[in-house]
Amino acid sequence: NSRHLWVGGLPEDMSEEDIRDYFTRFGKVEGIKLLPQRYPKMGLAAFIDFYERDAAVEAHNTEIKIQGCEVRTNYKSARPETKEGKEHSHRYYNSPDRVHKQDSNCFILQS
């Protein structure tokens, strides 16, 4: 475990400040790096660095929904884990043909 998290599935209209405001509920945030979108309409991803490891662990272990979007986390990796604990490759996981629109701000993976 680390104090650095990869966060994906964020609503597309979230700013860096919005992300910081949300994640400070887990602990003090040192920095945020928004990642470029690989595919349009796939949601945002970011790296979040907390000052304390426990804050990252708590965020990672919490089911997070923002504006109805299920947010995924992993320890500073572009390869998020599924709920079953298996990893998908970044390319496969973010493939646009595996995604369908859930609502105006977030998208979910098709099986």
C-alpha positions as CSV (number, residue, x, y, z in Angstrom):
1,N,0.0,0.0,0.0
2,S,1.1,3.5,-0.7
3,R,0.0,7.1,-0.1
4,H,-0.5,7.5,-3.9
5,L,-3.8,6.5,-5.6
6,W,-4.9,6.1,-9.2
7,V,-8.5,7.2,-9.4
8,G,-10.7,6.5,-12.5
9,G,-14.3,6.8,-13.6
10,L,-14.6,10.4,-12.3
11,P,-17.3,12.5,-13.9
12,E,-16.0,14.4,-16.9
13,D,-17.1,17.8,-15.5
14,M,-14.9,17.5,-12.4
15,S,-12.1,20.0,-12.0
16,E,-8.9,19.4,-10.0
17,E,-10.3,21.5,-7.2
18,D,-13.5,19.4,-7.2
19,I,-11.4,16.3,-6.9
20,R,-9.3,17.8,-4.1
21,D,-12.5,18.9,-2.2
22,Y,-14.0,15.4,-2.4
23,F,-10.9,13.4,-1.4
24,T,-9.9,15.7,1.5
25,R,-12.6,13.8,3.5
26,F,-10.1,10.9,3.7
27,G,-7.1,13.1,4.7
28,K,-4.9,16.0,3.5
29,V,-4.2,15.9,-0.2
30,E,-0.6,16.8,-1.2
31,G,-1.2,16.9,-5.0
32,I,-3.4,15.8,-7.9
33,K,-2.5,15.1,-11.5
34,L,-5.3,14.9,-13.9
35,L,-4.5,12.4,-16.6
36,P,-5.3,13.0,-20.3
37,Q,-8.4,11.1,-21.5
38,R,-7.4,8.2,-23.8
39,Y,-10.9,7.9,-25.2
40,P,-13.7,10.5,-25.3
41,K,-16.6,10.0,-23.0
42,M,-14.7,7.6,-20.7
43,G,-14.6,9.7,-17.6
44,L,-11.6,11.3,-16.0
45,A,-8.7,9.7,-14.2
46,A,-6.2,11.2,-11.9
47,F,-3.3,10.4,-9.5
48,I,-3.9,11.6,-6.0
49,D,-1.1,11.9,-3.5
50,F,-2.0,12.1,0.1
51,Y,0.3,13.2,2.9
52,E,-0.6,10.1,5.0
53,R,-0.7,6.5,3.8
54,D,-3.8,5.8,6.0
55,A,-5.8,8.4,4.0
56,A,-5.0,6.6,0.7
57,V,-5.9,3.2,2.3
58,E,-9.2,4.6,3.6
59,A,-10.1,6.1,0.2
60,H,-9.1,2.8,-1.6
61,N,-11.2,0.7,0.8
62,T,-14.3,3.0,0.5
63,E,-16.9,2.5,-2.2
64,I,-17.0,5.9,-3.8
65,K,-19.8,7.3,-5.9
66,I,-19.6,10.9,-7.2
67,Q,-22.6,12.3,-9.1
68,G,-23.9,8.7,-9.4
69,C,-20.6,7.5,-11.0
70,E,-18.8,4.5,-9.4
71,V,-15.2,5.6,-8.9
72,R,-12.4,3.1,-9.1
73,T,-9.1,3.3,-7.2
74,N,-5.8,1.5,-7.2
75,Y,-2.4,2.2,-5.7
76,K,-0.8,4.6,-8.3
77,S,-1.3,2.3,-11.3
78,A,-3.0,2.6,-14.6
79,R,-4.3,-1.0,-14.2
80,P,-7.3,-0.8,-11.8
81,E,-8.5,-3.9,-10.1
82,T,-11.9,-5.3,-10.6
83,K,-14.0,-6.2,-7.5
84,E,-12.9,-9.8,-7.9
85,G,-9.3,-8.6,-7.5
86,K,-8.2,-9.5,-11.1
87,E,-6.5,-6.8,-13.1
88,H,-7.3,-5.8,-16.7
89,S,-4.7,-4.4,-19.0
90,H,-5.1,-0.6,-19.4
91,R,-5.8,-1.0,-23.1
92,Y,-8.5,-3.6,-22.6
93,Y,-10.0,-1.9,-19.5
94,N,-10.4,1.4,-21.3
95,S,-11.6,0.1,-24.6
96,P,-14.5,2.3,-25.8
97,D,-16.5,-0.7,-27.1
98,R,-16.8,-2.0,-23.5
99,V,-18.5,1.1,-22.3
100,H,-22.0,2.3,-22.4
101,K,-23.5,5.6,-21.2
102,Q,-25.0,5.4,-17.7
103,D,-26.1,9.1,-17.5
104,S,-24.9,12.5,-18.6
105,N,-21.6,12.4,-16.5
106,C,-20.5,8.8,-16.1
107,F,-20.1,5.6,-18.0
108,I,-19.9,2.0,-16.9
109,L,-18.2,-1.1,-18.3
110,Q,-20.1,-3.8,-20.1
111,S,-19.1,-7.4,-19.3
